Amino acid sequence: MIQARGIRKRFGRHEVLRGVDLELAPGEVVGLIGANGAGKTTLMSCLLDFLHPDHGEITFDGLRNRDLSIRRRTGFVPERMSLGRRTTGWQFLRYMARLSGISARDVRTRADAMLDRLGLTAAADRPLSEYSRGMLQRIALCQALIHEPDFLFLDEPGSGLDPNGVLLVRDLIAEQKQRGATVLLNSHQLAEVEKVCDRVLFLHRGVVARAETLRAADRRVVAIRLLPGTYDAANVKRITGSDVEDGVVNVSTASDADIAAVVGALVRSGASVVEVRPQTADLEAIFRGVA
């Protein structure tokens, strides 16, 4: 379990994070979405203890994120990784495995398995300077997964990968979820996020502006039209999590029962519901509404 409460981070006069709260459960894949400058990378850096927040607390299974035992249980794939280019793929992976606490006896077995899984066996003895952009991203995935981390952070993991590589990342994320790892995925590839994530957090101007639960085919968005003068916009947002625009509020739900519950809560708050209309549910539409 990863928990963050009231995370704030300022650079000079600019406050990048303005009170972020989040909770990530074991076996959950959560997507982090936002426009450039929304604070996604800063938030991930704070969670990983690369940056220290000015205010707030971050814990992993009840321990502070700077605890060394947590670091050995954490994997991270940056968008671009700085590597010693004279080092071979095998040497780099061995070094990272030992840093993660894997015994010298087990390094070879695990490294060979990861290199094979990521399609890098033939390039294992070549220096990283000879690796393509996509191959460098694959070796970065190898080092993040070799110790089977409980907490996995992926910052644009599909960057530089061809379509086969993107499909491979999708499969790897599913495998990590199945074994119970907590995964936080920062990506601009909304279609991929929608395929692999259980939930999505929309970061906007340093706060979590919206959270969406992504489910299978039963996930839907409904547009609820309200009679002008019968509702309070703040109450509607509290009930639905969305703003009213021109008397219409779009609500993401998972079932007819959820829709009925939301409509009932609106009516009890004094709002007159004029129409409930199904909408097309996709992350792009929701992102446009948040950003």
Protein Blocks (a to p, Z undefined) as FASTA:
>chain_A
ZZdehiacdehjbcfbgoiaddddehiacdddddehilmmmmmmmmnomaccfbdcddee
hiafklmklmmmpccddfbdcddfkbcfklmmmmmmmmnopafklmmmmmmmmmmmnopm
mmmmpcfklpcfklmmmmmmmmmmmnopabdcdehklgoiafklmmmmmmmmmmmmmnop
acddddfblmlmmmmpmbdcddeehiafbdcddddfkbccddddddehiacfklmmmmno
paceehiacdddfbfklmmmmmmmmmmnopacfbdcdddddfklmmmmmZZ
